[in-house]
């Protein structure tokens, strides 16, 4: 039975960090486990919670002297891991049951060429009910996918020797959203990505950030990282194809294509609004088409900004 290091970057995780740590401690697993939490200068009271776990010997706690950002904080924790298998995920992901780790390691050992394992992730309904209106607008598609049988997945388990081989996350290029780049680097080395029969509960602890926060603090950075990934790997993963949406919006200014572009946009924005309305009953639903329009433009700008620059702005 392999020993496993959990590395958890924490930033303002007061709502969820206890749930995360407790779910790891309760695992029905015979191998050794260590929990390394790296706090990235949290401004809430999560550090006080972490110090209590450290005091009773349940975790190893590292506190950054300055805010390093998500990617550098991830690397800091993973480089300190002492075991051969590493599980790395943010401070708002909770292991659903006591057999999560056993199932993930089983998948990791299913083939000698497996280098990483992804877990299904779902947004708990009780967390969904606490979100603000604009948070629900953004997460409606995720929520629909989680409970319609399609599922969302996140790569969280790695072999440490393979992480060393690809030099971990690229913290010189990305300050967020480096997961796709890491996954593609590992795949290019000839290793396999497989899926464990396990589920993580994603509480989205960083939400409740409002209309403009969703656009500029969430959509823009993720779009920028996707642009970098496209330049580096010719791979697109965020939302519907940004290349197609770019052509579609440019077509609005082309006389012979304008009406076709408008029709397609009505269909896309209409479908988005319909899906949101399926799960949210609020008069502000009338503003969702405008939000979708703004978000598309932000994503296009962010994507091509990342593509041209070849890196995210730090």
C-alpha positions as CSV (number, residue, x, y, z in Angstrom):
1,X,0.0,0.0,0.0
2,X,1.5,3.3,-1.1
3,X,2.0,6.2,1.2
4,X,0.3,9.5,0.2
5,X,1.0,13.1,0.7
6,X,-2.0,15.6,0.6
7,X,-0.9,19.1,-0.3
8,X,-3.5,21.8,0.2
9,X,-3.0,25.4,-0.7
10,X,-5.1,27.6,1.6
11,X,-6.3,31.1,1.0
12,X,-9.3,32.5,3.0
13,X,-10.6,28.9,3.4
14,X,-12.3,29.5,6.7
15,X,-15.6,28.1,5.4
16,X,-14.2,24.8,4.2
17,X,-10.7,24.0,5.4
18,X,-11.9,22.0,8.5
19,X,-14.1,19.9,6.3
20,X,-11.2,19.2,4.0
21,X,-8.8,18.1,6.7
22,X,-11.4,16.0,8.6
23,X,-12.4,14.2,5.4
24,X,-8.7,13.2,4.8
25,X,-8.2,12.1,8.5
26,X,-11.2,9.9,8.3
27,X,-10.0,7.9,5.3
28,X,-10.2,4.1,5.5
29,X,-6.7,3.6,4.1
30,X,-3.8,1.4,5.4
31,X,-0.9,3.3,4.0
32,X,0.6,6.3,5.7
33,X,-0.7,9.8,5.0
34,X,0.6,13.3,5.6
35,X,-1.3,16.5,5.2
36,X,0.7,19.6,4.2
37,X,-1.2,22.9,4.2
38,X,0.4,26.0,2.7
39,X,-1.4,29.2,3.8
40,X,-1.0,32.0,1.2
41,X,-1.4,35.0,3.6
42,X,-5.1,34.4,4.3
43,X,-7.0,37.5,5.5
44,X,-9.7,35.5,7.3
45,X,-9.5,33.3,10.4
46,X,-8.6,30.1,8.6
47,X,-5.0,30.3,9.8
48,X,-6.2,30.2,13.4
49,X,-8.0,26.9,12.5
50,X,-4.9,25.5,10.8
51,X,-2.7,26.3,13.8
52,X,-5.1,24.2,16.0
53,X,-4.7,21.2,13.7
54,X,-0.9,21.7,13.7
55,X,-0.8,21.9,17.5
56,X,-2.3,18.4,17.8
57,X,0.0,17.0,15.1
58,X,-2.6,16.4,12.4
59,X,-1.1,18.6,9.7
60,X,2.2,20.2,8.7
61,X,1.6,23.9,8.3
62,X,3.6,26.3,6.1
63,X,2.8,30.0,6.1
64,X,4.0,32.1,3.2
65,X,5.6,35.4,4.2
66,X,4.0,37.0,1.2
67,X,1.2,36.1,-1.1
68,X,2.7,33.9,-3.8
69,X,-0.5,33.0,-5.7
70,X,-2.1,29.7,-6.3
71,X,0.5,28.1,-8.6
72,X,3.6,28.8,-6.6
73,X,1.8,27.8,-3.4
74,X,0.9,24.5,-5.0
75,X,4.5,23.9,-6.0
76,X,5.8,24.8,-2.5
77,X,3.6,22.2,-0.9
78,X,4.2,19.4,-3.5
79,X,8.0,19.9,-3.3
80,X,7.9,19.3,0.4
81,X,5.9,16.1,0.1
82,X,7.8,13.1,1.4
83,X,5.7,10.3,-0.1
84,X,5.6,8.8,-3.6
85,X,2.0,9.7,-4.3
86,X,0.7,13.3,-4.1
87,X,-2.9,14.5,-3.9
88,X,-3.1,18.2,-4.6
89,X,-6.3,20.3,-4.6
90,X,-7.6,23.6,-3.3
91,X,-9.0,24.2,0.2
92,X,-12.7,23.9,-0.9
93,X,-12.7,20.3,-2.0
94,X,-13.9,17.7,0.4
95,X,-13.5,13.9,0.1
96,X,-17.1,12.5,-0.2
97,X,-16.6,9.3,1.7
98,X,-14.0,7.2,3.7
99,X,-13.0,5.1,0.6
100,X,-12.0,8.0,-1.6
101,X,-8.3,7.5,-1.2
102,X,-8.5,3.7,-1.6
103,X,-10.3,4.0,-4.9
104,X,-8.0,6.7,-6.2
105,X,-4.9,4.7,-5.4
106,X,-6.5,1.6,-7.0
107,X,-6.9,3.5,-10.2
108,X,-3.3,4.8,-10.0
109,X,-2.1,1.2,-9.8
110,X,-4.4,-0.1,-12.6
111,X,-1.7,0.4,-15.2
112,X,2.1,0.9,-14.9
113,X,1.8,3.9,-17.3
114,X,-0.8,5.8,-15.3
115,X,0.8,9.0,-14.1
116,X,-2.3,10.8,-12.8
117,X,-5.8,10.2,-11.7
118,X,-8.9,12.4,-11.9
119,X,-11.8,12.4,-9.5
120,X,-15.4,13.3,-10.2
121,X,-16.4,16.6,-8.5
122,X,-19.9,17.8,-7.6
123,X,-21.2,20.9,-6.2
124,X,-23.2,20.0,-3.0
125,X,-26.8,21.2,-3.1
126,X,-26.6,22.7,0.4
127,X,-23.6,24.9,-0.8
128,X,-25.5,25.9,-4.0
129,X,-28.4,27.2,-1.8
130,X,-26.1,29.6,0.0
131,X,-24.7,31.3,-3.1
132,X,-25.6,34.7,-4.3
133,X,-27.5,35.3,-7.5
134,X,-24.5,36.0,-9.8
135,X,-22.7,33.0,-8.4
136,X,-25.6,30.8,-9.3
137,X,-25.7,32.3,-12.8
138,X,-22.0,31.3,-13.3
139,X,-22.4,27.9,-11.7
140,X,-25.7,26.9,-13.2
141,X,-24.1,25.0,-16.1
142,X,-21.8,23.2,-13.6
143,X,-24.7,22.4,-11.3
144,X,-26.7,21.0,-14.3
145,X,-23.8,18.9,-15.4
146,X,-23.2,17.5,-11.9
147,X,-26.8,16.3,-11.5
148,X,-27.6,15.4,-15.1
149,X,-25.3,12.4,-15.1
150,X,-22.6,14.0,-17.3
151,X,-20.2,14.9,-14.4
152,X,-17.2,17.2,-14.0
153,X,-13.7,15.9,-13.2
154,X,-10.5,17.2,-11.7
155,X,-7.0,15.7,-11.9
156,X,-5.8,15.6,-8.3
157,X,-3.5,12.6,-7.8
158,X,0.0,12.3,-9.2
159,X,3.2,10.2,-8.9
160,X,5.8,12.4,-7.4
161,X,8.6,11.1,-9.7
162,X,6.5,12.2,-12.7
163,X,5.9,15.6,-11.2
164,X,9.6,16.0,-10.8
165,X,10.2,14.9,-14.4
166,X,7.9,17.7,-15.7
167,X,9.1,20.2,-13.1
168,X,5.7,20.5,-11.3
169,X,3.4,23.4,-12.2
170,X,4.8,26.1,-14.4
171,X,4.9,28.9,-11.9
172,X,6.9,31.2,-14.2
173,X,4.1,31.3,-16.8
174,X,0.9,30.9,-14.7
175,X,-0.4,32.4,-11.5
176,X,-3.7,30.5,-11.8
177,X,-5.2,27.9,-14.0
178,X,-2.0,25.9,-14.6
179,X,-3.7,22.5,-14.2
180,X,-4.4,22.0,-17.9
181,X,-0.7,22.8,-18.7
182,X,0.5,20.3,-16.2
183,X,-1.8,17.6,-17.4
184,X,-0.8,18.1,-21.0
185,X,2.9,18.0,-20.1
186,X,2.5,14.7,-18.4
187,X,0.5,13.2,-21.3
188,X,3.2,14.3,-23.7
189,X,5.7,12.3,-21.7
190,X,3.6,9.2,-22.6
191,X,1.9,8.7,-19.3
192,X,-1.9,8.0,-18.9
193,X,-4.6,9.9,-17.2
194,X,-7.3,7.6,-15.7
195,X,-10.4,8.1,-13.6
196,X,-11.0,6.9,-10.1
197,X,-14.3,5.7,-8.8
198,X,-14.4,8.5,-6.3
199,X,-16.0,11.9,-5.8
200,X,-14.9,15.2,-4.4
201,X,-17.4,17.7,-3.0
202,X,-16.5,21.2,-4.4
203,X,-17.9,23.8,-2.1
204,X,-16.7,26.8,-4.2
205,X,-15.6,28.6,-1.0
206,X,-14.3,31.6,-2.9
207,X,-17.7,32.6,-4.3
208,X,-20.1,35.3,-3.4
209,X,-18.0,37.8,-5.4
210,X,-20.7,39.4,-7.4
211,X,-21.3,40.6,-11.0
212,X,-17.9,42.3,-11.7
213,X,-15.9,39.8,-9.6
214,X,-17.2,36.9,-11.7
215,X,-16.1,38.7,-14.8
216,X,-12.7,40.1,-13.8
217,X,-11.6,38.0,-10.9
218,X,-12.7,34.6,-12.3
219,X,-13.5,34.7,-16.0
220,X,-10.6,36.9,-17.1
221,X,-7.7,34.9,-15.4
222,X,-9.1,31.6,-16.5
223,X,-9.5,32.8,-20.1
224,X,-5.9,34.1,-20.0
225,X,-4.5,30.8,-18.9
226,X,-6.6,29.1,-21.6
227,X,-4.9,31.4,-24.2
228,X,-1.5,30.4,-22.9
229,X,-2.4,26.7,-23.1
230,X,-3.6,27.2,-26.7
231,X,-0.4,28.9,-27.7
232,X,1.7,26.2,-26.0
233,X,-0.3,23.1,-26.7
234,X,-2.9,24.0,-29.3
235,X,-5.5,22.9,-26.8
236,X,-8.7,24.6,-25.7
237,X,-10.7,23.6,-22.6
238,X,-12.6,26.6,-21.2
239,X,-16.2,26.7,-22.2
240,X,-17.3,26.5,-25.8
241,X,-14.6,27.0,-28.4
242,X,-13.1,30.5,-28.1
243,X,-12.0,30.4,-31.7
244,X,-15.5,30.0,-32.8
245,X,-16.9,32.6,-30.5
246,X,-14.2,35.1,-31.7
247,X,-15.2,34.5,-35.3
248,X,-18.9,34.9,-34.3
249,X,-18.4,38.2,-32.6
250,X,-16.2,39.6,-35.4
251,X,-18.9,38.5,-37.8
252,X,-21.2,41.1,-36.2
253,X,-19.3,43.7,-38.1
254,X,-19.3,41.9,-41.4
255,X,-22.3,43.0,-43.6
256,X,-23.0,39.6,-45.2
257,X,-22.5,37.6,-42.0
258,X,-24.0,40.0,-39.5
259,X,-27.6,38.6,-39.4
260,X,-26.4,35.0,-39.2
261,X,-24.1,35.9,-36.4
262,X,-26.9,37.7,-34.5
263,X,-29.1,34.6,-34.9
264,X,-26.5,32.3,-33.6
265,X,-25.8,34.6,-30.7
266,X,-29.5,34.7,-29.8
267,X,-29.5,30.9,-29.8
268,X,-26.3,30.7,-27.6
269,X,-27.4,33.4,-25.2
270,X,-30.9,32.1,-25.1
271,X,-29.8,28.5,-24.2
272,X,-27.5,29.9,-21.5
273,X,-30.4,32.0,-20.0
274,X,-32.8,29.0,-20.2
275,X,-30.4,26.8,-18.3
276,X,-29.9,29.5,-15.6
277,X,-33.7,30.0,-15.3
278,X,-34.1,26.3,-14.8
279,X,-32.4,26.5,-11.5
280,X,-32.9,30.1,-10.4
281,X,-36.1,31.9,-9.8
282,X,-35.3,35.6,-9.5
283,X,-36.5,38.7,-11.4
284,X,-32.8,39.5,-12.1
285,X,-32.9,36.7,-14.7
286,X,-33.7,39.4,-17.2
287,X,-30.1,40.7,-16.9
288,X,-28.5,37.3,-17.6
289,X,-28.3,37.8,-21.4
290,X,-26.4,41.0,-20.8
291,X,-24.1,39.2,-18.4
292,X,-23.5,36.4,-20.9
293,X,-22.6,38.9,-23.5
294,X,-20.1,40.7,-21.3
295,X,-18.7,37.4,-20.1
296,X,-18.1,36.2,-23.7
297,X,-16.3,39.4,-24.6
298,X,-14.2,39.2,-21.4
299,X,-13.2,35.6,-22.2
300,X,-12.3,36.5,-25.8
301,X,-10.1,39.4,-24.7
302,X,-8.5,37.4,-21.9
303,X,-7.9,34.4,-24.2
304,X,-6.1,36.4,-26.9
305,X,-4.3,38.4,-24.3
306,X,-2.8,35.2,-22.9
307,X,-2.1,33.8,-26.3
308,X,-0.2,36.9,-27.5
309,X,1.7,37.4,-24.2
310,X,2.5,33.7,-23.7
311,X,2.0,34.1,-20.0
312,X,-0.2,35.5,-17.3
313,X,0.4,38.8,-15.8
314,X,1.7,38.5,-12.2
